[in-house]
Amino acid sequence: MTNVNVIEQWVERFNHRDVGGCAELYSEDASLHVAFVDPVLGRAAIRGMFEGYFSAAPMHCIVKRLYSADGGQVVLEWQDKVGLLGVNIYEIVDGHIRSQRNYFDQLSFLRLNSLPLPTA
């Protein structure tokens, strides 16, 4: 399986809201960084993050571009069904996601999903 295949599986599982399936694609010591919050560290914590996200909003990943970069990295440019745009950068090691960085506009995410806006 190629590194791009790992992320294709991630997209499929994400779109099926398969928390366990998403989590098993990460290494035990994985990290997930979203630009506006503290990093989520470890597979179990990442699983919990997906549980929270999936219960909060009807997220769906529409792939705009998906390509492999040097050093085991894969870049996913995406859009969701409500028009939010973002980029995820993955580091794949031995067929598992070792790190993931997500970049998107948090305020747009909250507004488009009718979620409360931060007060501070």
ChimeraX commands (.cxc) that place a marker at each C-alpha (Angstrom):
marker #1 position 0.00,0.00,0.00 radius 0.5
marker #1 position 1.34,3.43,-0.91 radius 0.5
marker #1 position 1.29,6.47,1.35 radius 0.5
marker #1 position -1.42,8.00,-0.81 radius 0.5
marker #1 position -3.49,4.81,-0.36 radius 0.5
marker #1 position -3.32,5.28,3.42 radius 0.5
marker #1 position -4.86,8.73,3.06 radius 0.5
marker #1 position -7.45,7.50,0.56 radius 0.5
marker #1 position -8.51,5.01,3.24 radius 0.5
marker #1 position -8.52,7.81,5.82 radius 0.5
marker #1 position -10.87,9.88,3.63 radius 0.5
marker #1 position -13.21,6.92,3.11 radius 0.5
marker #1 position -13.36,6.11,6.82 radius 0.5
marker #1 position -13.70,9.79,7.76 radius 0.5
marker #1 position -16.63,10.18,5.39 radius 0.5
marker #1 position -18.30,7.11,6.92 radius 0.5
marker #1 position -17.71,8.61,10.39 radius 0.5
marker #1 position -15.80,5.43,11.27 radius 0.5
marker #1 position -14.02,6.52,14.46 radius 0.5
marker #1 position -12.28,3.19,15.05 radius 0.5
marker #1 position -11.31,2.84,11.40 radius 0.5
marker #1 position -9.80,6.31,11.33 radius 0.5
marker #1 position -7.93,5.74,14.59 radius 0.5
marker #1 position -6.34,2.48,13.45 radius 0.5
marker #1 position -4.62,4.32,10.59 radius 0.5
marker #1 position -2.50,6.25,13.12 radius 0.5
marker #1 position 0.61,4.94,14.83 radius 0.5
marker #1 position 0.41,4.54,18.61 radius 0.5
marker #1 position 2.65,7.59,19.06 radius 0.5
marker #1 position 0.98,9.74,16.40 radius 0.5
marker #1 position 0.34,13.45,16.75 radius 0.5
marker #1 position -2.44,15.49,15.21 radius 0.5
marker #1 position -2.07,19.27,15.08 radius 0.5
marker #1 position -4.95,21.60,14.29 radius 0.5
marker #1 position -3.70,25.16,13.92 radius 0.5
marker #1 position -5.84,26.68,16.68 radius 0.5
marker #1 position -5.66,24.08,19.50 radius 0.5
marker #1 position -3.05,22.08,21.39 radius 0.5
marker #1 position -1.73,18.97,19.60 radius 0.5
marker #1 position -3.55,15.69,20.15 radius 0.5
marker #1 position -1.00,13.02,21.07 radius 0.5
marker #1 position -1.38,9.26,20.69 radius 0.5
marker #1 position -3.85,7.03,18.90 radius 0.5
marker #1 position -6.31,6.85,21.82 radius 0.5
marker #1 position -6.48,10.65,22.14 radius 0.5
marker #1 position -6.90,11.03,18.38 radius 0.5
marker #1 position -9.78,8.54,18.52 radius 0.5
marker #1 position -11.41,10.68,21.22 radius 0.5
marker #1 position -10.95,13.79,19.11 radius 0.5
marker #1 position -12.75,12.15,16.18 radius 0.5
marker #1 position -15.60,11.09,18.48 radius 0.5
marker #1 position -16.01,14.71,19.58 radius 0.5
marker #1 position -15.77,16.18,16.09 radius 0.5
marker #1 position -18.19,13.69,14.56 radius 0.5
marker #1 position -20.76,14.36,17.29 radius 0.5
marker #1 position -20.42,18.15,16.86 radius 0.5
marker #1 position -20.68,18.64,13.09 radius 0.5
marker #1 position -21.63,16.79,9.90 radius 0.5
marker #1 position -18.12,16.84,8.48 radius 0.5
marker #1 position -17.35,15.37,5.07 radius 0.5
marker #1 position -14.09,15.45,3.09 radius 0.5
marker #1 position -14.25,16.15,-0.64 radius 0.5
marker #1 position -10.79,15.61,-2.12 radius 0.5
marker #1 position -9.65,18.49,-4.32 radius 0.5
marker #1 position -6.03,17.34,-4.65 radius 0.5
marker #1 position -4.09,14.48,-3.10 radius 0.5
marker #1 position -0.42,13.98,-3.74 radius 0.5
marker #1 position 2.70,12.44,-2.33 radius 0.5
marker #1 position 5.64,14.61,-1.34 radius 0.5
marker #1 position 9.19,13.76,-0.33 radius 0.5
marker #1 position 10.01,12.03,2.95 radius 0.5
marker #1 position 6.79,10.07,3.37 radius 0.5
marker #1 position 4.56,13.14,3.34 radius 0.5
marker #1 position 1.15,13.27,1.71 radius 0.5
marker #1 position -0.75,16.50,1.11 radius 0.5
marker #1 position -4.55,16.57,0.98 radius 0.5
marker #1 position -6.34,19.69,-0.23 radius 0.5
marker #1 position -10.01,19.36,0.66 radius 0.5
marker #1 position -13.40,20.99,0.78 radius 0.5
marker #1 position -16.41,19.98,2.82 radius 0.5
marker #1 position -20.09,19.98,1.90 radius 0.5
marker #1 position -20.68,23.44,3.41 radius 0.5
marker #1 position -17.82,25.06,1.49 radius 0.5
marker #1 position -15.00,25.07,4.04 radius 0.5
marker #1 position -11.56,24.68,2.45 radius 0.5
marker #1 position -8.47,23.22,4.09 radius 0.5
marker #1 position -5.17,21.42,3.75 radius 0.5
marker #1 position -3.92,18.42,5.72 radius 0.5
marker #1 position -0.28,17.39,5.68 radius 0.5
marker #1 position 0.48,13.82,6.77 radius 0.5
marker #1 position 3.71,12.03,7.56 radius 0.5
marker #1 position 3.36,8.31,6.87 radius 0.5
marker #1 position 5.77,5.81,8.45 radius 0.5
marker #1 position 5.46,2.04,7.90 radius 0.5
marker #1 position 1.90,2.36,6.57 radius 0.5
marker #1 position 0.59,4.46,9.50 radius 0.5
marker #1 position 0.04,8.17,10.01 radius 0.5
marker #1 position 2.80,9.40,12.34 radius 0.5
marker #1 position 1.78,13.06,12.22 radius 0.5
marker #1 position -1.00,15.15,10.74 radius 0.5
marker #1 position -1.28,18.92,10.47 radius 0.5
marker #1 position -4.64,20.47,9.57 radius 0.5
marker #1 position -5.02,24.01,8.29 radius 0.5
marker #1 position -8.44,25.64,7.90 radius 0.5
marker #1 position -10.30,28.69,9.17 radius 0.5
marker #1 position -11.78,27.88,12.58 radius 0.5
marker #1 position -14.30,30.73,12.57 radius 0.5
marker #1 position -15.62,29.65,9.18 radius 0.5
marker #1 position -15.88,26.06,10.43 radius 0.5
marker #1 position -17.88,27.17,13.48 radius 0.5
marker #1 position -20.15,29.51,11.50 radius 0.5
marker #1 position -20.80,27.08,8.64 radius 0.5
marker #1 position -21.73,24.34,11.13 radius 0.5
marker #1 position -23.84,26.61,13.38 radius 0.5
marker #1 position -21.52,26.00,16.35 radius 0.5
marker #1 position -20.87,28.51,19.15 radius 0.5
marker #1 position -18.19,31.12,18.47 radius 0.5
marker #1 position -15.37,31.64,20.97 radius 0.5
marker #1 position -15.96,34.46,23.43 radius 0.5
marker #1 position -12.34,35.40,24.17 radius 0.5
marker link #1:1,2 radius 0.2
marker link #1:2,3 radius 0.2
marker link #1:3,4 radius 0.2
marker link #1:4,5 radius 0.2
marker link #1:5,6 radius 0.2
marker link #1:6,7 radius 0.2
marker link #1:7,8 radius 0.2
marker link #1:8,9 radius 0.2
marker link #1:9,10 radius 0.2
marker link #1:10,11 radius 0.2
marker link #1:11,12 radius 0.2
marker link #1:12,13 radius 0.2
marker link #1:13,14 radius 0.2
marker link #1:14,15 radius 0.2
marker link #1:15,16 radius 0.2
marker link #1:16,17 radius 0.2
marker link #1:17,18 radius 0.2
marker link #1:18,19 radius 0.2
marker link #1:19,20 radius 0.2
marker link #1:20,21 radius 0.2
marker link #1:21,22 radius 0.2
marker link #1:22,23 radius 0.2
marker link #1:23,24 radius 0.2
marker link #1:24,25 radius 0.2
marker link #1:25,26 radius 0.2
marker link #1:26,27 radius 0.2
marker link #1:27,28 radius 0.2
marker link #1:28,29 radius 0.2
marker link #1:29,30 radius 0.2
marker link #1:30,31 radius 0.2
marker link #1:31,32 radius 0.2
marker link #1:32,33 radius 0.2
marker link #1:33,34 radius 0.2
marker link #1:34,35 radius 0.2
marker link #1:35,36 radius 0.2
marker link #1:36,37 radius 0.2
marker link #1:37,38 radius 0.2
marker link #1:38,39 radius 0.2
marker link #1:39,40 radius 0.2
marker link #1:40,41 radius 0.2
marker link #1:41,42 radius 0.2
marker link #1:42,43 radius 0.2
marker link #1:43,44 radius 0.2
marker link #1:44,45 radius 0.2
marker link #1:45,46 radius 0.2
marker link #1:46,47 radius 0.2
marker link #1:47,48 radius 0.2
marker link #1:48,49 radius 0.2
marker link #1:49,50 radius 0.2
marker link #1:50,51 radius 0.2
marker link #1:51,52 radius 0.2
marker link #1:52,53 radius 0.2
marker link #1:53,54 radius 0.2
marker link #1:54,55 radius 0.2
marker link #1:55,56 radius 0.2
marker link #1:56,57 radius 0.2
marker link #1:57,58 radius 0.2
marker link #1:58,59 radius 0.2
marker link #1:59,60 radius 0.2
marker link #1:60,61 radius 0.2
marker link #1:61,62 radius 0.2
marker link #1:62,63 radius 0.2
marker link #1:63,64 radius 0.2
marker link #1:64,65 radius 0.2
marker link #1:65,66 radius 0.2
marker link #1:66,67 radius 0.2
marker link #1:67,68 radius 0.2
marker link #1:68,69 radius 0.2
marker link #1:69,70 radius 0.2
marker link #1:70,71 radius 0.2
marker link #1:71,72 radius 0.2
marker link #1:72,73 radius 0.2
marker link #1:73,74 radius 0.2
marker link #1:74,75 radius 0.2
marker link #1:75,76 radius 0.2
marker link #1:76,77 radius 0.2
marker link #1:77,78 radius 0.2
marker link #1:78,79 radius 0.2
marker link #1:79,80 radius 0.2
marker link #1:80,81 radius 0.2
marker link #1:81,82 radius 0.2
marker link #1:82,83 radius 0.2
marker link #1:83,84 radius 0.2
marker link #1:84,85 radius 0.2
marker link #1:85,86 radius 0.2
marker link #1:86,87 radius 0.2
marker link #1:87,88 radius 0.2
marker link #1:88,89 radius 0.2
marker link #1:89,90 radius 0.2
marker link #1:90,91 radius 0.2
marker link #1:91,92 radius 0.2
marker link #1:92,93 radius 0.2
marker link #1:93,94 radius 0.2
marker link #1:94,95 radius 0.2
marker link #1:95,96 radius 0.2
marker link #1:96,97 radius 0.2
marker link #1:97,98 radius 0.2
marker link #1:98,99 radius 0.2
marker link #1:99,100 radius 0.2
marker link #1:100,101 radius 0.2
marker link #1:101,102 radius 0.2
marker link #1:102,103 radius 0.2
marker link #1:103,104 radius 0.2
marker link #1:104,105 radius 0.2
marker link #1:105,106 radius 0.2
marker link #1:106,107 radius 0.2
marker link #1:107,108 radius 0.2
marker link #1:108,109 radius 0.2
marker link #1:109,110 radius 0.2
marker link #1:110,111 radius 0.2
marker link #1:111,112 radius 0.2
marker link #1:112,113 radius 0.2
marker link #1:113,114 radius 0.2
marker link #1:114,115 radius 0.2
marker link #1:115,116 radius 0.2
marker link #1:116,117 radius 0.2
marker link #1:117,118 radius 0.2
marker link #1:118,119 radius 0.2
marker link #1:119,120 radius 0.2
view
